[in-house]
Each structure stands twice: as C-alpha cells, then as structure tokens.
Amino acid sequence: MQLLYSFSTPMWRHAGGWYFLSLPKTVSAEIRQQLGWQEHAWGRMSVRAKIGQLKWNTAIWYDSQSACYLLPVKAAIRKEAGLSVGQSIETHILV
C-alpha cells in the first residue's frame, strides 16, 4: 500500500547541521497508524519526496519528542530549489 501526502511546513536547521521539514502531526499520526509496520530501526521509513519539480528517494524518521516524522533535506536539494530556513515549503511524499 502506498499513500501520497501533501503539506506545507517551514524548514529548520538542527544544531548538528542537518536541515529538516517536520511533517504535520495529523499527517504523522496517520502515517504511523496506517503504515507504521513499515518502520525500520529508529522509526525510519522509506519515502519518495517531491519539492517543486525535484523528486528523490529518501527516508523519514519518527521523532517521539515532537510526535511527528522528520524529512531531511540534503544540500543538493536545498541549493537546486533555492530553499532557506524558515521558508514554508510545499512538499509531497509517497510512503
């Protein structure tokens, strides 16, 4: 079973230098309820992400402190799409 989710959320930077989008709590709860069985170690789940015209295979991780999944946004994607911290980004993921 594959499900497509679309949302808009601001990008943020972790103290360790990684950049993330936090999936909305409602989306995260639905993914966890419907597809949680697909999680690997540390709450990792494979997804196909799309921002603008850029598509890539990646993974989301469940963060129990925020009760949502986190989508890392690598440098190549940030650069090509012209993304910046705090910018609300329209994102699509296929789980």
ZAGUSE-102202 format. One record per residue: x, y, z of N, C-alpha, C, CB in turn; residue in one letter. Coordinates in steps of 0.001 Angstrom, whole numbers, plus 524288, in hexadecimal, padded with zeros to 5 digits. Glycine has a CB too. Example, Ala and Ser with C-alpha at 12.3 -4.5 7.8 and 13.67 -1.06 7.14 Angstrom:
+-------+-------+-------+-------+-------+-------+-------+-------+-------+-------+-------+-------+------+
!   n_x !   n_y !   n_z !  ca_x !  ca_y !  ca_z !   c_x !   c_y !   c_z !  cb_x !  cb_y !  cb_z ! type !
+-------+-------+-------+-------+-------+-------+-------+-------+-------+-------+-------+-------+------+
! 83386 ! 7E9C6 ! 81E78 ! 8300C ! 7EE6C ! 81E78 ! 83390 ! 7F31C ! 81E78 ! 82C2C ! 7EE87 ! 82356 !    A !
! 83232 ! 7F736 ! 81BA8 ! 83566 ! 7FBDC ! 81BE4 ! 83264 ! 8001E ! 81EBE ! 83704 ! 7FDAA ! 8165D !    S !
+-------+-------+-------+-------+-------+-------+-------+-------+-------+-------+-------+-------+------+
//
This chain:
+-------+-------+-------+-------+-------+-------+-------+-------+-------+-------+-------+-------+------+
!   n_x !   n_y !   n_z !  ca_x !  ca_y !  ca_z !   c_x !   c_y !   c_z !  cb_x !  cb_y !  cb_z ! type !
+-------+-------+-------+-------+-------+-------+-------+-------+-------+-------+-------+-------+------+
! 80349 ! 7FB73 ! 80000 ! 80000 ! 80000 ! 80000 ! 80382 ! 804DD ! 80000 ! 7FC3D ! 7FFF5 ! 804C4 !    M !
! 80287 ! 80880 ! 7FC75 ! 80551 ! 80D73 ! 7FC4F ! 8016D ! 811E1 ! 7FCF7 ! 8086D ! 80E0E ! 7F728 !    Q !
! 802F9 ! 815C0 ! 80008 ! 7FF9B ! 81A3F ! 800EF ! 8029F ! 81F39 ! 7FFB5 ! 7FD8D ! 81A53 ! 806A1 !    L !
! 7FFED ! 82303 ! 7FD53 ! 80242 ! 8280B ! 7FBFB ! 80058 ! 82C25 ! 7FFD9 ! 800E5 ! 829A5 ! 7F643 !    L !
! 80401 ! 82F26 ! 801F1 ! 802C3 ! 8335B ! 80596 ! 8050D ! 8386B ! 80390 ! 804D7 ! 83224 ! 80B21 !    Y !
! 8021E ! 83CAC ! 80405 ! 803DD ! 841E2 ! 80277 ! 8032A ! 84583 ! 8071A ! 800C9 ! 843ED ! 7FD98 !    S !
! 806F7 ! 848D8 ! 807F5 ! 806C5 ! 84C7C ! 80C56 ! 80A95 ! 850EF ! 80B5F ! 80809 ! 849AE ! 8118C !    F !
! 809EC ! 8551B ! 80E46 ! 80D68 ! 85994 ! 80E0D ! 80F51 ! 85A97 ! 81394 ! 80AA3 ! 85E82 ! 80BAD !    S !
! 81476 ! 85AE7 ! 8143E ! 816C2 ! 85B87 ! 81971 ! 81BFF ! 85E43 ! 818FC ! 81766 ! 8562F ! 81C30 !    T !
! 81D9D ! 8612D ! 81CFC ! 8229F ! 863E6 ! 81CAF ! 82745 ! 8603C ! 81D70 ! 822D0 ! 86833 ! 820BA !    P !
! 82B84 ! 86163 ! 81AB2 ! 83054 ! 85E72 ! 81B59 ! 8333D ! 8609F ! 82012 ! 833C6 ! 85EB4 ! 81654 !    M !
! 835CA ! 85D22 ! 822FE ! 838D5 ! 85EC3 ! 82787 ! 83E08 ! 85BEC ! 8279D ! 835CE ! 85DBC ! 82C9C !    W !
! 841AA ! 85E1D ! 82A8C ! 846F5 ! 85BEB ! 82ADA ! 847E8 ! 859DC ! 83056 ! 84B26 ! 86011 ! 8295E !    R !
! 849A2 ! 854FD ! 83099 ! 84B07 ! 85286 ! 83588 ! 85073 ! 8547D ! 8371D ! 84AEB ! 84C65 ! 83513 !    H !
! 85180 ! 8548C ! 83C2F ! 85690 ! 85665 ! 83E22 ! 85B1E ! 85364 ! 83BB1 ! 856C7 ! 855E6 ! 84416 !    A !
! 85A32 ! 84E8E ! 83A1A ! 85E49 ! 84B59 ! 837B9 ! 85F49 ! 84CA5 ! 83201 ! 85CDF ! 845B0 ! 83831 !    G !
! 85C56 ! 8505A ! 82FD0 ! 85D42 ! 851F3 ! 82A76 ! 8597F ! 84FAC ! 82677 ! 86295 ! 85088 ! 828FF !    G !
! 8562E ! 84BFC ! 82807 ! 85261 ! 849B1 ! 8247A ! 84DBB ! 84D53 ! 823D2 ! 85096 ! 84454 ! 82677 !    W !
! 84B44 ! 84D1C ! 81F43 ! 84699 ! 85035 ! 81E1E ! 841F4 ! 84C87 ! 81DA4 ! 8474E ! 8537F ! 81905 !    Y !
! 83D8F ! 84E1A ! 81FE5 ! 838FC ! 84AB8 ! 8200A ! 833F5 ! 84DAA ! 81EDE ! 83893 ! 8481B ! 8254D !    F !
! 8301F ! 84A9B ! 81D39 ! 82AAD ! 84C42 ! 81D21 ! 827E4 ! 848A1 ! 820F1 ! 82832 ! 84C06 ! 81761 !    L !
! 824DF ! 84AD3 ! 82489 ! 821C3 ! 847A9 ! 82822 ! 81C76 ! 846CC ! 825A7 ! 8213A ! 84A54 ! 82D9D !    S !
! 81B0B ! 841EA ! 824CC ! 815DF ! 840CB ! 822B5 ! 811CD ! 8426E ! 826BE ! 8154D ! 83AE4 ! 82147 !    L !
! 80D5D ! 84477 ! 824FD ! 80945 ! 845F2 ! 828B6 ! 807BF ! 8414E ! 82C29 ! 8046E ! 8480A ! 825CA !    P !
! 80639 ! 8427D ! 830F2 ! 804DF ! 83E50 ! 834A3 ! 80069 ! 83AE8 ! 832AA ! 80368 ! 840A3 ! 839E4 !    K !
! 7FC92 ! 83D46 ! 82FFB ! 7F82D ! 83A2D ! 82DF8 ! 7FA0A ! 83664 ! 829C4 ! 7F3DD ! 83DC6 ! 82BC0 !    T !
! 7FD85 ! 83831 ! 8265E ! 7FFB1 ! 834D2 ! 82244 ! 80309 ! 83094 ! 824C0 ! 802F6 ! 8380D ! 81E4A !    V !
! 80653 ! 83217 ! 82872 ! 809B6 ! 82E47 ! 82B17 ! 80680 ! 82A10 ! 82DD1 ! 80D42 ! 83109 ! 82F12 !    S !
! 8025B ! 82BA9 ! 8307C ! 7FF10 ! 827E0 ! 83341 ! 7FC85 ! 82413 ! 82F71 ! 7FAD8 ! 82AB5 ! 83675 !    A !
! 7FAB2 ! 82612 ! 82B03 ! 7F841 ! 822A4 ! 82727 ! 7FC33 ! 81ED5 ! 824D6 ! 7F5BD ! 825DE ! 822CF !    E !
! 800D9 ! 820BF ! 82388 ! 804F1 ! 81D50 ! 82164 ! 80643 ! 81915 ! 82556 ! 809EC ! 8207B ! 81FF1 !    I !
! 806F2 ! 81AA2 ! 82A37 ! 80871 ! 816DC ! 82E3C ! 80427 ! 812CA ! 82F0B ! 8099F ! 819AB ! 83367 !    R !
! 7FF3E ! 81482 ! 82ED8 ! 7FADB ! 810F0 ! 82FA0 ! 7FA44 ! 80D3A ! 82AF1 ! 7F5C2 ! 8140D ! 8307D !    Q !
! 7FA92 ! 80F59 ! 82630 ! 7F99D ! 80C3F ! 8217D ! 7FE5E ! 80910 ! 81FBB ! 7F7EB ! 80FCA ! 81D1E !    Q !
! 8030C ! 80B4B ! 82058 ! 807B4 ! 808E6 ! 81E0F ! 80C2B ! 80811 ! 821E8 ! 80997 ! 80C2E ! 819A9 !    L !
! 80B1A ! 808BE ! 826E2 ! 80F2C ! 8082D ! 82AD5 ! 811F8 ! 802F4 ! 82AAA ! 80CE1 ! 808ED ! 8301A !    G !
! 80F64 ! 7FF06 ! 828D4 ! 811CB ! 7F9D4 ! 82871 ! 81662 ! 7F9D2 ! 824AA ! 80DBF ! 7F5CA ! 826B5 !    W !
! 816DF ! 7FDDE ! 82151 ! 81B35 ! 7FE29 ! 81D96 ! 82016 ! 800B6 ! 81FEE ! 81982 ! 8012E ! 818C4 !    Q !
! 81FAD ! 8029B ! 824C3 ! 82425 ! 80525 ! 8273B ! 8289C ! 80156 ! 8280D ! 8228F ! 8078B ! 82C6B !    E !
! 82D50 ! 8035E ! 82759 ! 8321C ! 80076 ! 82873 ! 8344A ! 80290 ! 82D98 ! 8363A ! 800FE ! 823D8 !    H !
! 8391B ! 80162 ! 82EBD ! 83B98 ! 80333 ! 8338C ! 83B29 ! 8091E ! 83417 ! 84157 ! 8018C ! 833AC !    A !
! 83A98 ! 80AEA ! 838DE ! 83A41 ! 81078 ! 83A3F ! 8359B ! 81338 ! 837B8 ! 83F3B ! 8133A ! 838AE !    W !
! 83187 ! 81069 ! 83656 ! 82CDF ! 812CB ! 83410 ! 82D9B ! 8149E ! 82E7B ! 82B31 ! 8174A ! 83752 !    G !
! 8316F ! 8127B ! 82BC1 ! 832A5 ! 813F9 ! 82657 ! 82ECF ! 8116A ! 82291 ! 83851 ! 8126C ! 824E9 !    R !
! 82D00 ! 81479 ! 81EC1 ! 8296E ! 81279 ! 81ACA ! 82AED ! 814C0 ! 81579 ! 823A8 ! 813D1 ! 81C2E !    M !
! 82B74 ! 8116C ! 81192 ! 82CDD ! 81328 ! 80C52 ! 82850 ! 81609 ! 809C0 ! 82E89 ! 80E7B ! 808F3 !    S !
! 8299F ! 81A55 ! 80704 ! 825AE ! 81D6A ! 80445 ! 82800 ! 81F7D ! 7FF2F ! 823AE ! 821FC ! 807C0 !    V !
! 82499 ! 82168 ! 7FBDB ! 8261F ! 82450 ! 7F727 ! 8242B ! 829DC ! 7F823 ! 823BA ! 821D0 ! 7F1D8 !    R !
! 827BB ! 82DA9 ! 7F803 ! 82654 ! 83316 ! 7F92D ! 8265F ! 83666 ! 7F443 ! 82A0F ! 83565 ! 7FD39 !    A !
! 8233C ! 83A9A ! 7F45A ! 8230C ! 83E42 ! 7EFF4 ! 8225D ! 843C9 ! 7F215 ! 81E86 ! 83CD6 ! 7EC17 !    K !
! 825DA ! 84739 ! 7F06B ! 8256D ! 84CCD ! 7F180 ! 82615 ! 84F7D ! 7EC44 ! 8299D ! 84EBE ! 7F5A9 !    I !
! 82226 ! 8526C ! 7EAA9 ! 82248 ! 854BD ! 7E569 ! 82286 ! 85065 ! 7E167 ! 82703 ! 85883 ! 7E4C3 !    G !
! 8264A ! 850AF ! 7DDE2 ! 826F9 ! 84C9A ! 7D9E9 ! 82B07 ! 84886 ! 7DB88 ! 82892 ! 84F0F ! 7D4B9 !    Q !
! 82D69 ! 84934 ! 7E018 ! 83181 ! 845A3 ! 7E1EE ! 82F22 ! 84102 ! 7E4C6 ! 8355B ! 8487F ! 7E585 !    L !
! 830B0 ! 83C56 ! 7E334 ! 82EDD ! 83781 ! 7E5AA ! 8339D ! 83453 ! 7E748 ! 82B42 ! 8344B ! 7E1E5 !    K !
! 83355 ! 831DA ! 7EBDD ! 837A9 ! 82E95 ! 7ED91 ! 835BF ! 82A83 ! 7F17A ! 83C07 ! 831F1 ! 7EFFB !    W !
! 838A7 ! 8262F ! 7F1B7 ! 83797 ! 82216 ! 7F587 ! 83A86 ! 82370 ! 7FA85 ! 83938 ! 81C90 ! 7F36B !    N !
! 837D6 ! 822F9 ! 7FEE1 ! 83A24 ! 8245A ! 803E7 ! 83757 ! 8214C ! 8082B ! 839CD ! 82A5B ! 804EC !    T !
! 8379E ! 8232C ! 80CED ! 834EB ! 820B3 ! 8114A ! 83312 ! 824EE ! 8150B ! 83886 ! 81CB3 ! 81421 !    A !
! 82F0A ! 823AB ! 817F3 ! 82D45 ! 826FB ! 81C36 ! 82E66 ! 8240A ! 82142 ! 8274A ! 82868 ! 81BB0 !    I !
! 82F25 ! 826ED ! 82578 ! 83023 ! 82494 ! 82A90 ! 82C1E ! 82691 ! 82E61 ! 835B8 ! 825CB ! 82C81 !    W !
! 82A28 ! 8230F ! 831A7 ! 82653 ! 824A6 ! 8358F ! 8292B ! 826F2 ! 83A41 ! 822D5 ! 81FF7 ! 83739 !    Y !
! 8279B ! 82B9C ! 83BC9 ! 829CC ! 82E40 ! 8404F ! 825BE ! 82E06 ! 844AE ! 82B5B ! 8340A ! 83EFE !    D !
! 826C8 ! 82ADC ! 848A0 ! 822F0 ! 82A19 ! 84CCC ! 8222F ! 82F07 ! 8501E ! 8249C ! 82591 ! 85049 !    S !
! 8261A ! 8326F ! 85065 ! 82582 ! 8373F ! 8537A ! 8216F ! 83AE4 ! 8510F ! 82AC8 ! 83A19 ! 853ED !    Q !
! 82176 ! 83B56 ! 84BDE ! 81DC0 ! 83ED3 ! 84943 ! 818F3 ! 83BED ! 84740 ! 82069 ! 8419F ! 844C3 !    S !
! 8190C ! 836BD ! 8478C ! 814C9 ! 8336B ! 8459C ! 813C6 ! 8345C ! 83FD8 ! 80FC8 ! 83464 ! 848B9 !    A !
! 81803 ! 8350A ! 83CDF ! 81766 ! 83592 ! 83735 ! 81C2D ! 83350 ! 83473 ! 81699 ! 83B61 ! 835A8 !    C !
! 81B80 ! 83245 ! 82F75 ! 81FD8 ! 83072 ! 82C43 ! 822FD ! 8351B ! 82A5D ! 81DE0 ! 82D2A ! 82798 !    Y !
! 82811 ! 83447 ! 829A4 ! 82B92 ! 83847 ! 827AA ! 82D9A ! 836A1 ! 82252 ! 83023 ! 8393E ! 82B80 !    L !
! 82D6F ! 83A40 ! 81E9E ! 82F6F ! 83953 ! 8195B ! 83479 ! 83C76 ! 818BA ! 82B4A ! 83ADE ! 81514 !    L !
! 83901 ! 839DC ! 8183D ! 83DD5 ! 83CBC ! 81765 ! 83DF4 ! 83EF1 ! 811D8 ! 8429E ! 83931 ! 81862 !    P !
! 8402C ! 843A5 ! 8114F ! 84097 ! 84625 ! 80C2C ! 84665 ! 8470A ! 80B21 ! 83D64 ! 84B77 ! 80BED !    V !
! 8488F ! 843D5 ! 807A6 ! 84E31 ! 84419 ! 806B2 ! 84FB4 ! 8490A ! 803B6 ! 84FFD ! 83F49 ! 803AE !    K !
! 854B9 ! 84A58 ! 80405 ! 856CC ! 84F30 ! 801C9 ! 85598 ! 84FC2 ! 7FBFF ! 85C9E ! 84F6F ! 80298 !    A !
! 85622 ! 84B98 ! 7F907 ! 85532 ! 84BEE ! 7F35E ! 84F90 ! 84D99 ! 7F238 ! 8565B ! 846A0 ! 7F0BA !    A !
! 84BE0 ! 84B9D ! 7F535 ! 8465E ! 84D08 ! 7F47B ! 84585 ! 852B0 ! 7F61E ! 842BF ! 84958 ! 7F7A7 !    I !
! 847A1 ! 85428 ! 7FAA7 ! 84705 ! 8598B ! 7FC88 ! 8492F ! 85D6E ! 7F891 ! 849C8 ! 85A41 ! 801D5 !    R !
! 84DBE ! 85C36 ! 7F67D ! 8504C ! 85FBD ! 7F2C9 ! 84D34 ! 8601D ! 7EDB4 ! 855E3 ! 85DE5 ! 7F1A9 !    K !
! 84BDA ! 85BA0 ! 7EB7B ! 84920 ! 85BA0 ! 7E667 ! 843BC ! 85E34 ! 7E6BC ! 8488A ! 85604 ! 7E462 !    E !
! 840FD ! 85D7D ! 7EB30 ! 83BC7 ! 85FC0 ! 7EBC5 ! 83BE9 ! 8653F ! 7EE2B ! 8386B ! 85C30 ! 7EF1F !    A !
! 84085 ! 866FE ! 7EFDA ! 840FE ! 86C2A ! 7F236 ! 83E2F ! 86C9C ! 7F76A ! 83EEC ! 87037 ! 7EE8A !    G !
! 83E96 ! 86891 ! 7FAA7 ! 83BCB ! 86869 ! 7FFA4 ! 83EF7 ! 86AF0 ! 803FF ! 83A79 ! 862C7 ! 8011A !    L !
! 83C33 ! 86D3F ! 807BE ! 83EDB ! 86F9C ! 80C31 ! 83BEC ! 86E64 ! 8113B ! 83F5E ! 8758F ! 80B70 !    S !
! 83EBD ! 86EB8 ! 81590 ! 83C7F ! 86DBB ! 81ABB ! 837FC ! 87189 ! 81BB9 ! 840BE ! 86E44 ! 81F12 !    V !
! 833BB ! 86F7E ! 81DD1 ! 82F2C ! 872A4 ! 81F0C ! 82B4C ! 8731D ! 81A90 ! 830DE ! 877F0 ! 820AB !    G !
! 82D10 ! 871E4 ! 815EB ! 829A6 ! 87222 ! 81153 ! 825AE ! 86DB5 ! 81189 ! 82CE1 ! 871D6 ! 80C34 !    Q !
! 820AC ! 86EE0 ! 810A8 ! 81CB0 ! 86ADD ! 81074 ! 81CFE ! 86835 ! 80B24 ! 81728 ! 86D31 ! 81173 !    S !
! 81D91 ! 8631F ! 80B32 ! 81EB4 ! 8602B ! 80670 ! 81A4E ! 85C45 ! 80551 ! 82400 ! 85D4A ! 806F0 !    I !
! 8180E ! 85CA9 ! 800B6 ! 81410 ! 858EA ! 7FEEA ! 816E7 ! 853DA ! 7FD9A ! 810E3 ! 85B12 ! 7FA00 !    E !
! 81555 ! 84FAE ! 8003C ! 81805 ! 84AB0 ! 7FFD0 ! 81418 ! 84653 ! 7FEE4 ! 81B42 ! 84999 ! 804BF !    T !
! 815B1 ! 8426F ! 7FBE8 ! 8128B ! 83DC9 ! 7FAE3 ! 815ED ! 83910 ! 7FC29 ! 81088 ! 83D9D ! 7F50F !    H !
! 813CB ! 83554 ! 7FEEC ! 8169E ! 83076 ! 7FFE1 ! 81317 ! 82BCF ! 7FE9A ! 8188A ! 8302D ! 805A1 !    I !
! 81586 ! 827F9 ! 7FC51 ! 812DD ! 82310 ! 7FB23 ! 8153E ! 81F01 ! 7FED2 ! 8137A ! 8216D ! 7F51F !    L !
! 811F7 ! 81CF5 ! 8024A ! 813D1 ! 81927 ! 80626 ! 8126D ! 813C2 ! 80443 ! 81171 ! 81A2F ! 80BA3 !    V !
+-------+-------+-------+-------+-------+-------+-------+-------+-------+-------+-------+-------+------+
//
